[in-house]
Amino acid sequence: MDALLLMLLCGAGYVIAYHTYGRFLARKIFRLNPDAPVPSREFQDGVDYVPSRKEVIFGHHFTSIAGTGPIVGPAIGIIWGWLPALLWVTLGCILMGAVHDFGTLVISLRNEGKSISEIAARYINPRVRLIFFLIVFLALLIIIAIFGVVIATVFKLYPECILAIWLQIPIAVLLGWAIYKRNAPLTFSTFLAVTAMYVTVALGAWLEGFWKSRFGHGVFAFLDAWPIPSTGTWTIILLIYCWFASTLPVTTLLQPRDYINAWQLFLIMMLLGLSVPAAALRYDNFHLSAPAYLPRFADVPPLLPMMFVTIACGAISGFHSLVASGTSPKQISRETDAQFIGYGSMLVEGMLAVLVIICIAAGLGIGTGGLAGRAAWDQFYTGWMEGRGLGNNLQPVVIGASNMLAALGIPAVLGAAIMGVFVSSFAGTTMDTAVRIQRYVIGELAADFKLPRLANRWTATTLAVLTAAAVAFINTSGGRISFGADAKGALRLWPLFGTVNQLMAALALLVVTMYLKRKGGWKFLIAAVPCLIMLTLTGWAMILNEISYFRQQNWLLCGLGGAVFLLACWMTIETLVLFLKGSTAPLQEQEKE
């Protein structure tokens, strides 16, 4: 019953926060105006700027920011115990992450839907723009490559989900066509699309089982015989898909696919939510068997500050600022929708992280591999993530969730397929959205440097995909740079990504702080306090990482991490000087309220 009580308390906390603190931010701090002009209507082009229904945008925005972050992050961060992880994804989400997302979305809406890097130049100075762009470009490189490898790894671990993932594409295209070209009813179209998606999940699970029983191997086992490992092959295919997803009009594939995946998430969350009381009634050993707090052991780094850069999505994540100032503000049709989309989606992501923590802390203890209780948890948490493969980080979630879903009568094979599709789908939405945002970043830089050929969407997308592929296949072991065929190079950059991602969150909050400072009064403290906390924790973590990279003689990570840290210090100092001078007016007054 302790797991059930935990879920109910956290869920109630998020609902109360939305209707109190979220409403306070919308009405008193940002003063949202339903009649204010928005970029989607002012610059409507049918490709990127498209006014859309808030329910559809919520789905697109939420699945883009979530990805596998609220799954992998808590799955790693629970190594310090479920209590620190839970406190961070509840309090951090309500007071920091949702403020970060909401604030970035609003100021982008009021500045032509521009990226956070462009907005930094307007509210701080032009120099910080290039600094922010460099940090964003590096972070997106790693994000695209990492999530490509995440999906490829899930395909290898759970091949029964592959068919459903690829069949989502025609389902999404048909949904977009029905809604925008035929003006079909949204509710009915959604029902058909989501039903079709789950039919493909069941079909994929059945086909994989049938194929193994008939031929002794899986449907896609032939990829293992290729010169390139299957993870490398899938990563290449996924990057090619992302090229098309980024260049097509947003309503053709990206938005409807994200919308379908949002409903997938809602249904998964509903099933997991129902499975908690069902498991509590069915299993005597369903309780929080993982330790509430576990002191440092083996090679695990200190909780403070490392947990705060390990668990990002679900609490606060810099990548969210890129979506909130990238694709979403170009589609919002009314300014007042920003609370629902910006603040609300972050709270739902926090709840997803809570359910993931319950899956590991309680669901895993139901039993796996002949072990149960604390012993089941211990077999996965023997050391830090760098000593474990990605599959080992994902398996506790999938196994724990499958155990809980079994209490609802869902077979373990189907439960694993559902979770495999879930993880892959969300990694895919982050990956293709990140490619689109990287295209915006390259395009904005190219326009400023008078390189029009590089600014068009096809060339910019090609550059985004090729550079991400280079990162995916890079090998940094021993500080030497080479290229391998397994596409796992991006995972070696994961420790750097964690700190860079949270650094982006701190810098985005810095921009929001300067925006609110210009409004006068005390409003800027809403963003300034979280900004100061994140700058301190992230800077501390980056210094610890730099020391570790130096001792390992990993000069690539040491150089990249050091460069990002110095750039962040430079931007922070520039902002602090401007703040203390009291000169807070933007250089170009273009905001719309």
Buried (B, 14 or more C-beta within 10 A) or exposed (E): EEBBEBBEEBBEBBEEBBEEBBEEBBEEBBBBEEEBBBBBEEEEEEBBBBBBBBBBBBBBBBBBBBBBBBBBBBBBBBBBBBBBBBEBBBBBBBBBBBBBBBBBBBBBBBBBBBBBBBBBBBBBBEEBBBBBBBBBBBBBBBBBBBBBBBBBBBBBBBBBBBBBBEBBBEBBBBBBBBBBEEEBEBEEBBEBBBEBBBEBBBBBBBBBBEBBEEEEEBBBBEBEEEEBBBBBBBBBBBBEBBBBBBBBBBBBBBBBBBBBBBBBBBBBBEBBBBBBBBBBEBBEEBBBBBBEEBEEEEEBBEBEBBBBBBBBBBBBBBBBBBBBBBBBBBBBBBBBBBBBBBBBBBBBBBBBBBBBBBBBBBBBBBBBEEBBBEBBBEBBBBEBBEEBEBEBBBBBBBBBBBBBBBBBEBEEBBBBBBBBBBBBBBBBBBBBBBBBBBBBBBBBBBEBEEEEEBBBBEBBBBBBBEBBBEBBBBBBEEBEEEEBBBBBBBBBBBBBBBBBBBBBBBBBBBBBBBBBBBEEEEBBBBBBBBBBBBBEBBBBBBBBBBEBBBEEEBBBBBEBBBEBBEBBBEBBEBBEEBBEEEEBEBEEEEBBE
